[in-house]
Amino acid sequence: MNLMDQPFKSFSFEYTPSSPLSQSLLKTLFDALALERNQPRRVKSKDIITRRHALDQIISSLLITLNMTEGHYCSRTIQRSSFTKEDFGRDTFDGVIRRLEDKGYVTFQRETREPYSG
């Protein structure tokens, strides 16, 4: 079955880690992804905080939205103008997602989808 033929859930960044264990696990993931580094320039501390917050929200929201079930997916527009309610922008989102992809944690399809009407 084609991935695009499966029903999908709308993805928003409304969840954050709440338990000390989940916060610790996300800190470990942040370190493993090396999100505090950015070649060729030094990253500002406020950018590191923003990246960490983005990772926390992305992972927490993915796990809750998809009920921690492998093989399901969600959809979200990634237009710059759609990042108005988040504490991070599209570039930060894209940087985090690309690192997650590079390490094999997520698959992210950059395609145009028809509006969901289910």
N, C-alpha and C positions, 0 to 999 in steps of 0.2 A: 504494500500500500504506500502510495506517495505521501510524504510528510505533509504536504500542502492539502491533502484530502481529509486529513484528520481534523476533528473539532479542536478548537484552541480556546484558551482562556485569555481574557484581557489581563495585561500585566501592568501593575502600578507599584510604586515604591512606598507602600504604606506601612510596611513592617520593619522592625528593627530587632536585633537580638536582645532578649530580656534577661536570660539567666547568666550567671557568671561563667558557666561552662560554655555556652554558645558564644559569649564574648571572647573567651579565651581561644576557642577554636578558630574564630574569625581573625583574631590577632595573629595566630599561627599561619593561617592561610594568607593574610596580608604580607607577612614576612616572606613566605615561600614564593609569592608572586612577585616580590621585589617591587611593589608599587611605590615605594619611597624613592626609587631611583628613576631618573629620566635623563638619557643621554641627549645632547652633549652638555647640558647645563645643570647646575645644582638646583634641586627642588626646594621651594620655599616651604617653611613649616606649615603655613596655612593650607598649601596645596596638598601636603601629606595628610592633614586632618580631613580635608575634603574627599580625598581618595579613599581614606579609611571609612568615612561615613557612607560614601557611595557603595563600597564593597559590602558593608554591613547591610545596607538596605536592599541591594540587588540580591544577595544570597538569601537573606531572610525572606524576602518577598517571593523569590523563586520557589523556595522550599514550601512555603505556605500556600501559594497560589496553585502549585502543581501537586500538592499533598505528598511531597517527597516520593513521587512515582516516576520511575524511569520510563522513557518512551513517550511522554506527553510533552506538549509544548505550549507556549503562550506567545502572544503577539503584542507589540507596542510600536507606535510610530516613533521614529528617532529623529524627526525633524527638529532643528534647533529651537523653533518656536514652541515646541511641545514641552519643553523643560522649563516650565514657569513656576510650578509648585514645589519643585525639588530643591534641595540644598546644594545641588551640583548640576552642572550643565551637560550638554551632549558630548563635548570633548572628553570630559572626565568619564562619563558613562562608557563611551567608546573605548577609551584606554583600559578601563577595568575589564570590559567584556573581551577585548583582544587578548589580554593576559590570561583570562580564564580559558579562552579558546586555545591559546598556545600551550597551555598545560593540560588540555584535554578535559576540563571540567564541564564545559558547555559547548554546544554547537549553536552558532548564531547565523541565521540566514538573512542576508541583506537583500531583500526583494520587496517588490511592491505587492501588496495583498489587496484583494477586493474587500470592501467592508463586510464584516461578519454580521449575518442576519439570523443567527440561530438562537 
